[in-house]
Amino acid sequence: MTDRQVSTQVKKEIPSHFNWIITLLLCLFLGGIGVHRFYVGKIGTGLLYLFTLGLFGIGVLIDLIVIVCGSFRDKAGYKIKPM
């Protein structure tokens, strides 16, 4: 295994320090303006969501499903999982 593969494997194991409930609520109530993406450090896609109203609602719906499933990742690549 290379160092890159080990690093990717470690990221899959360690949960993010961001709170899952807060991320879920931000997506649910303010997802149309990308607040949940700003919260987890994804500034670029947060701006995209802000200017397109959550990719016309489709992006917010997808993010909501991914967050509920526990597969949403922060900027560093760590999963934001329910406690």
C-alpha positions as CSV (number, residue, x, y, z in Angstrom):
1,M,0.0,0.0,0.0
2,T,1.2,3.5,-0.8
3,D,1.1,6.4,1.6
4,R,-1.8,7.9,-0.4
5,Q,-3.9,4.7,-0.1
6,V,-3.2,4.6,3.7
7,S,-4.2,8.3,4.0
8,T,-7.5,7.7,2.1
9,Q,-8.2,4.6,4.3
10,V,-7.6,6.6,7.5
11,K,-10.0,9.3,6.3
12,K,-12.7,6.7,5.9
13,E,-12.4,5.6,9.5
14,I,-12.1,8.9,11.4
15,P,-15.4,10.9,11.7
16,S,-15.5,14.6,11.2
17,H,-15.5,17.1,14.1
18,F,-18.6,18.8,12.6
19,N,-21.9,18.1,14.3
20,W,-24.3,15.9,12.2
21,I,-27.5,17.4,13.7
22,I,-26.3,21.0,12.9
23,T,-25.4,20.1,9.4
24,L,-28.8,18.4,8.9
25,L,-30.7,21.3,10.3
26,L,-28.8,23.9,8.3
27,C,-29.4,21.9,5.1
28,L,-33.1,21.5,5.9
29,F,-33.8,25.1,6.7
30,L,-31.1,27.1,4.9
31,G,-29.9,24.7,2.2
32,G,-31.2,26.9,-0.6
33,I,-28.5,29.4,0.2
34,G,-25.8,26.9,0.9
35,V,-25.3,27.5,4.6
36,H,-24.6,23.8,5.4
37,R,-21.8,23.8,2.8
38,F,-20.2,27.0,4.3
39,Y,-20.5,25.3,7.7
40,V,-18.4,22.3,6.7
41,G,-15.8,24.4,4.9
42,K,-16.9,23.9,1.3
43,I,-16.8,27.6,0.4
44,G,-16.8,27.2,-3.4
45,T,-19.9,25.0,-3.6
46,G,-21.5,27.1,-0.9
47,L,-21.2,30.1,-3.2
48,L,-22.5,28.0,-6.1
49,Y,-25.6,27.0,-4.0
50,L,-26.0,30.7,-2.9
51,F,-26.2,32.0,-6.5
52,T,-28.3,29.1,-7.9
53,L,-30.6,28.6,-4.9
54,G,-29.2,25.2,-4.0
55,L,-28.7,24.1,-7.6
56,F,-32.4,24.9,-8.2
57,G,-33.4,22.7,-5.2
58,I,-32.0,19.5,-6.7
59,G,-28.6,19.9,-5.0
60,V,-30.2,20.5,-1.6
61,L,-32.4,17.4,-1.9
62,I,-29.4,15.3,-2.8
63,D,-27.3,16.8,0.1
64,L,-30.2,16.1,2.5
65,I,-30.3,12.5,1.5
66,V,-26.5,12.1,1.7
67,I,-26.5,13.8,5.2
68,V,-29.2,11.5,6.5
69,C,-27.4,8.5,5.2
70,G,-24.2,9.6,7.0
71,S,-22.1,9.9,3.9
72,F,-21.7,13.7,3.7
73,R,-18.1,14.8,3.9
74,D,-16.4,18.0,5.2
75,K,-13.7,19.9,3.3
76,A,-11.0,17.6,4.5
77,G,-12.8,14.5,3.3
78,Y,-14.0,13.2,6.7
79,K,-17.5,11.8,7.0
80,I,-20.0,13.7,9.1
81,K,-21.8,10.9,10.9
82,P,-24.6,10.8,13.4
83,M,-23.5,10.1,16.9
